Amino acid sequence: MKSLQSYFEKKNGGAKVDVDEKTIFHVFSQVISEEYGRQGAKAITPSFYKNKILFVKFSQSLWAQEVWTNRGHLIKRVNGRVGQDVLVNIKAH
């Protein structure tokens, strides 16, 4: 699968592009849906992004624990999908 960054670079003549909050939310939601299915997608919601930190809301503490335990894996998947390091941490909000 091609990364979103390669798409952005083609559109911008090869220059690196800053990825906006909505794109990160979308990619994160896709990764969550792939990892945890529909239930996870409903329960885990990105709410805020700043300084490469994604703040996430959870419907239950169980989901917060699940994301905290697997945050390294989730960060790698999001960064890989985008094609650059856009996340360094995931925190509960």
C-alpha positions, 0 to 999 in steps of 0.5 A: 500500500502506498503512503499518503505522503507519496500522494502529497508529494506528487500533488506538491511537486515532490515537496514534503507536506505538513499533514493536517489534523483531519488527515491524522484523525482519519488515518488513526480511525482507519487503523483502529477500525482494522485493529479493533473492528466496529466496536473499537472504532465507536469506542476510541475517538481522536479529539485533539492533535498538537506537537505530534501528540494525539489525544484520544477519548474513550467510551470505557477505561478498558479501551484506554488500557488497550490503546495504552498497551499497544500505543507503540504499534498503533503509532508505527502503523499511523506513521507508516500509513502517512509516510512520515513521523506525524505521531510520537505519542497517544494520550487519553483526553 
